[in-house]
Amino acid sequence: MADLQPDVGAPSEGALSWVAQSIAPGASVTSVRRLTGGVSSAMHAVSVVDAKGRHHRCVLRRWVNDLAKEGPEYVLREARILESLERTDIPAPRLIGIDANGDECDDSALLMSYLDGHVELTPRNPQDWLHQITSMLVRIHSTEIEAPTVESWLDRDNLIVPEWSTRPDLWREAFSMVEESPPVSNPCFIHHDYRQFNLLWRQGNLTSVVDWVWGSMGSPSIDVAHVRLNFSVLYSSELAEQFFDLYESMAGRAIDRWWDVEGLLKYLPGWGGFLQQQAGRRLTVDFDGMHERVEATLHSALHRD
């Protein structure tokens, strides 16, 4: 192997050998590069050359450290979603191989195709960027795929009015709302982690969606709320509102206020430095104004006509 970059948590020699043989018998790894942004798993781009001199690129995802125990479940879950997506027009990675129990890679691992593109956090044309993000989400929600029933990520044991809040009544109103049962809605296939960091762009076009491990059957409002939270923490409440209106218009469906509020409450107990880790050098996260932006979006969700 040549030109392998040193990297804490890099794949073992055994893992790289498995990657090469998954591509083709007699293939060998030529380079390994850790991908920017991943916080829940170790992600590496691997270049491989086969016995005929043909070059291949793939992505190795390994579940390590605190999530190693859940690794086998997550690998099998994402593998099933990726296999199902191959029969649709949704641009997603192609499954190449799995090592669910870490027999070859030491960690639970999934190997998938590499997709060209970059994460776009500072678009030249913000309105077109927003339109494409919304349009892709509508496409996903129209896709017929069998997936596990969605599970809420809201930690209800930590629903405490934050000390920094200047609008404590706003949070109490939100807590009271989500104490009620969620509204009955027709479930559809959702990404469940749809946000800027999982979208790849080329020449101003949204070309693919990645990180499908949480693909689920649930209310489409869950994805919409997640996007709104991410727009609020990174950009503005105004952008979150524009997205809300655009999604309802393009999808021809109304977003339920309960799910909108529940999604925004995932901001508690707070968002840490992992946001800057995911953004890398592409965007400087404005942490100072984050609380105010989220509260503005939460107020809109609670009091929308």
C-alpha positions as CSV (number, residue, x, y, z in Angstrom):
1,M,0.0,0.0,0.0
2,A,1.2,3.5,-0.7
3,D,0.5,7.1,0.4
4,L,-1.6,6.1,3.4
5,Q,-2.2,9.1,5.5
6,P,-1.6,8.7,9.3
7,D,-4.9,9.0,11.1
8,V,-6.1,8.4,14.6
9,G,-8.7,5.6,14.3
10,A,-7.6,4.7,10.8
11,P,-8.7,1.3,9.5
12,S,-6.5,-1.6,10.3
13,E,-4.4,-3.4,7.7
14,G,-7.0,-6.2,7.9
15,A,-9.9,-3.8,7.3
16,L,-8.1,-2.4,4.2
17,S,-7.4,-5.8,2.9
18,W,-11.1,-6.6,3.3
19,V,-12.0,-3.4,1.4
20,A,-9.7,-4.3,-1.5
21,Q,-11.0,-7.9,-1.8
22,S,-14.6,-6.6,-1.7
23,I,-13.8,-4.5,-4.8
24,A,-12.1,-7.3,-6.7
25,P,-9.9,-10.4,-6.1
26,G,-6.2,-9.3,-6.2
27,A,-7.0,-5.6,-5.7
28,S,-4.9,-3.4,-3.4
29,V,-5.5,-0.1,-1.5
30,T,-3.5,2.9,-2.7
31,S,-4.7,5.6,-0.4
32,V,-6.9,6.3,2.6
33,R,-8.4,9.6,3.7
34,R,-10.5,10.4,6.7
35,L,-13.6,12.3,5.6
36,T,-14.5,15.6,7.3
37,G,-17.6,15.9,9.3
38,G,-18.6,12.5,10.7
39,V,-19.2,12.5,14.5
40,S,-21.1,9.3,15.0
41,S,-18.9,6.9,13.1
42,A,-15.4,6.7,11.5
43,M,-15.7,7.5,7.8
44,H,-12.8,7.0,5.4
45,A,-12.5,7.4,1.6
46,V,-10.4,4.5,0.2
47,S,-8.8,4.3,-3.2
48,V,-8.3,0.8,-4.7
49,V,-6.6,-0.5,-7.9
50,D,-7.6,-3.9,-9.2
51,A,-5.5,-6.5,-10.9
52,K,-6.3,-5.0,-14.3
53,G,-5.1,-1.6,-13.2
54,R,-8.6,-0.1,-12.9
55,H,-9.1,2.5,-10.2
56,H,-12.0,2.4,-7.7
57,R,-13.1,4.7,-4.9
58,C,-15.3,3.7,-2.0
59,V,-16.2,4.8,1.5
60,L,-15.6,2.6,4.6
61,R,-17.9,3.4,7.6
62,R,-17.1,1.9,10.9
63,W,-19.0,2.1,14.2
64,V,-16.4,2.7,16.9
65,N,-16.0,3.8,20.5
66,D,-19.3,4.7,22.3
67,L,-21.4,3.3,19.4
68,A,-19.5,0.1,18.8
69,K,-22.1,-2.0,20.7
70,E,-24.9,-0.8,18.4
71,G,-22.6,-1.2,15.3
72,P,-24.0,-4.6,14.0
73,E,-27.6,-3.3,14.2
74,Y,-26.7,0.0,12.4
75,V,-24.7,-1.7,9.7
76,L,-27.5,-4.1,8.8
77,R,-30.1,-1.3,9.0
78,E,-28.2,1.0,6.6
79,A,-27.4,-1.9,4.3
80,R,-31.1,-2.7,3.9
81,I,-31.9,1.0,3.2
82,L,-29.2,1.3,0.6
83,E,-30.3,-1.9,-1.2
84,S,-33.8,-0.6,-1.4
85,L,-32.7,2.9,-2.6
86,E,-31.0,1.2,-5.6
87,R,-34.5,0.5,-7.0
88,T,-35.4,4.2,-6.8
89,D,-34.3,7.5,-8.4
90,I,-33.0,8.9,-5.2
91,P,-29.2,9.5,-5.6
92,A,-27.5,7.6,-2.8
93,P,-24.4,5.5,-2.3
94,R,-24.4,1.9,-3.6
95,L,-23.8,-0.9,-1.1
96,I,-20.6,-2.9,-1.8
97,G,-20.2,-5.0,1.3
98,I,-20.8,-5.3,5.1
99,D,-18.8,-6.7,8.0
100,A,-21.6,-6.4,10.6
101,N,-19.7,-8.2,13.4
102,G,-16.3,-6.8,12.7
103,D,-14.8,-10.2,11.8
104,E,-12.6,-8.6,9.2
105,C,-12.4,-4.9,10.2
106,D,-12.3,-5.3,14.0
107,D,-15.3,-2.9,14.1
108,S,-18.8,-3.2,12.6
109,A,-18.3,-1.8,9.0
110,L,-20.2,-1.0,5.9
111,L,-18.5,-0.4,2.5
112,M,-20.3,1.8,-0.1
113,S,-19.5,3.6,-3.3
114,Y,-17.8,7.0,-3.2
115,L,-19.9,9.8,-4.5
116,D,-18.2,12.9,-6.0
117,G,-19.4,16.1,-4.5
118,H,-18.9,18.5,-1.6
119,V,-21.0,19.8,1.3
120,E,-22.3,23.3,0.4
121,L,-22.7,25.6,3.3
122,T,-22.1,29.0,1.7
123,P,-24.1,28.9,-1.6
124,R,-23.7,31.6,-4.3
125,N,-27.4,31.4,-5.0
126,P,-29.1,30.8,-1.7
127,Q,-32.6,30.7,-3.1
128,D,-31.7,28.0,-5.7
129,W,-29.8,26.1,-3.0
130,L,-32.9,26.2,-0.7
131,H,-35.2,25.2,-3.6
132,Q,-33.0,22.1,-4.4
133,I,-32.8,21.0,-0.8
134,T,-36.6,21.2,-0.5
135,S,-37.2,19.5,-3.8
136,M,-35.0,16.6,-2.9
137,L,-36.8,16.1,0.4
138,V,-40.2,16.0,-1.3
139,R,-38.7,13.3,-3.6
140,I,-37.6,11.3,-0.7
141,H,-41.0,11.5,1.0
142,S,-42.6,10.2,-2.2
143,T,-40.4,7.2,-2.4
144,E,-41.9,3.8,-1.5
145,I,-39.5,1.9,0.7
146,E,-40.0,-0.4,3.6
147,A,-38.1,0.8,6.7
148,P,-38.3,0.6,10.5
149,T,-40.8,2.7,12.3
150,V,-39.2,6.0,13.4
151,E,-38.1,6.5,17.0
152,S,-38.0,9.9,18.6
153,W,-34.7,11.4,19.4
154,L,-36.1,13.8,21.9
155,D,-34.8,13.3,25.5
156,R,-37.9,14.1,27.5
157,D,-36.0,13.6,30.8
158,N,-34.0,16.8,30.0
159,L,-36.8,19.1,29.1
160,I,-35.8,21.9,31.4
161,V,-36.0,25.6,30.7
162,P,-32.5,26.6,29.8
163,E,-30.8,29.1,32.1
164,W,-29.7,31.2,29.2
165,S,-33.3,31.7,27.9
166,T,-34.8,35.2,28.0
167,R,-38.2,33.7,27.1
168,P,-38.8,30.9,29.6
169,D,-42.6,30.8,29.0
170,L,-41.9,29.8,25.4
171,W,-40.1,26.7,26.5
172,R,-42.8,25.8,29.1
173,E,-45.5,26.1,26.4
174,A,-43.5,23.8,24.1
175,F,-43.0,21.3,26.9
176,S,-46.7,21.2,27.6
177,M,-47.5,20.6,23.9
178,V,-45.2,17.6,23.5
179,E,-46.6,16.0,26.7
180,E,-49.7,15.3,24.6
181,S,-49.7,12.3,22.2
182,P,-48.4,13.0,18.7
183,P,-51.1,13.6,16.1
184,V,-52.1,10.7,13.8
185,S,-50.6,11.1,10.4
186,N,-49.9,9.0,7.3
187,P,-46.3,7.7,7.6
188,C,-43.9,7.8,4.6
189,F,-40.3,7.0,4.1
190,I,-38.1,9.7,5.7
191,H,-34.4,10.2,5.9
192,H,-34.5,11.2,9.6
193,D,-31.2,13.1,9.5
194,Y,-31.8,15.2,6.5
195,R,-29.6,18.3,6.7
196,Q,-26.8,20.2,4.9
197,F,-24.0,17.9,6.1
198,N,-25.6,14.9,4.4
199,L,-26.1,16.6,1.0
200,L,-23.4,16.6,-1.7
201,W,-23.2,19.2,-4.5
202,R,-21.4,19.6,-7.8
203,Q,-21.3,22.8,-9.8
204,G,-24.3,24.2,-8.0
205,N,-26.5,21.1,-8.2
206,L,-27.5,18.8,-5.4
207,T,-26.3,15.4,-6.7
208,S,-26.6,13.0,-3.8
209,V,-27.8,12.3,-0.3
210,V,-25.8,10.3,2.2
211,D,-26.0,8.8,5.7
212,W,-29.0,6.6,5.4
213,V,-28.7,4.6,8.6
214,W,-31.7,6.3,10.2
215,G,-34.0,5.9,7.3
216,S,-37.5,5.2,8.8
217,M,-41.2,5.2,8.3
218,G,-42.7,8.3,10.0
219,S,-44.3,11.6,9.6
220,P,-42.7,13.8,6.9
221,S,-42.9,16.6,9.4
222,I,-40.1,15.0,11.3
223,D,-37.6,15.7,8.5
224,V,-39.0,19.2,8.0
225,A,-38.5,20.0,11.7
226,H,-35.0,18.7,11.6
227,V,-34.0,20.8,8.6
228,R,-35.6,23.9,10.4
229,L,-33.5,23.3,13.5
230,N,-30.3,23.0,11.5
231,F,-31.1,26.1,9.5
232,S,-31.8,28.0,12.7
233,V,-28.6,26.9,14.5
234,L,-26.3,27.6,11.5
235,Y,-28.1,30.4,9.6
236,S,-31.3,32.2,10.6
237,S,-34.9,31.8,11.8
238,E,-35.9,33.6,8.6
239,L,-34.3,30.8,6.4
240,A,-36.1,28.2,8.6
241,E,-39.4,29.9,7.9
242,Q,-38.7,30.1,4.1
243,F,-38.0,26.4,4.0
244,F,-41.2,25.6,5.9
245,D,-43.3,27.6,3.5
246,L,-41.5,26.2,0.4
247,Y,-41.9,22.6,1.6
248,E,-45.6,23.0,2.2
249,S,-46.0,24.5,-1.2
250,M,-44.0,21.9,-3.1
251,A,-45.2,18.9,-1.2
252,G,-48.9,20.0,-1.2
253,R,-49.2,19.0,2.5
254,A,-49.3,20.9,5.8
255,I,-46.7,20.4,8.4
256,D,-48.1,19.5,11.8
257,R,-47.2,22.0,14.5
258,W,-46.7,19.2,17.1
259,W,-43.9,17.6,15.1
260,D,-42.4,21.0,14.3
261,V,-42.1,21.8,18.0
262,E,-40.9,18.4,19.0
263,G,-38.1,18.6,16.4
264,L,-37.0,22.0,17.6
265,L,-36.8,20.8,21.2
266,K,-34.0,18.5,20.2
267,Y,-31.9,21.6,20.6
268,L,-31.9,20.9,24.3
269,P,-29.8,20.3,26.4
270,G,-27.6,22.2,23.9
271,W,-25.6,21.8,20.8
272,G,-21.8,21.6,21.2
273,G,-18.6,22.0,19.2
274,F,-19.5,19.0,17.0
275,L,-21.2,21.5,14.7
276,Q,-17.9,23.3,14.0
277,Q,-16.3,19.9,13.5
278,Q,-18.8,19.0,10.9
279,A,-18.6,22.4,9.2
280,G,-14.8,22.3,9.1
281,R,-13.4,25.3,7.3
282,R,-16.5,25.6,5.1
283,L,-18.4,27.8,7.6
284,T,-17.6,29.5,10.9
285,V,-20.5,28.7,13.3
286,D,-22.0,31.6,15.1
287,F,-22.5,30.1,18.5
288,D,-23.2,33.5,20.2
289,G,-26.5,34.0,18.3
290,M,-27.6,30.4,18.2
291,H,-29.9,30.5,21.2
292,E,-31.8,33.6,19.9
293,R,-32.2,32.1,16.5
294,V,-33.7,28.8,17.8
295,E,-36.0,30.6,20.2
296,A,-37.3,32.8,17.3
297,T,-38.1,29.6,15.2
298,L,-39.7,27.9,18.2
299,H,-41.9,30.9,18.8
300,S,-43.0,30.8,15.1
301,A,-43.7,27.0,15.4
302,L,-45.9,27.5,18.5
303,H,-47.9,30.5,17.3
304,R,-48.2,29.8,13.6
305,D,-51.7,30.6,12.3
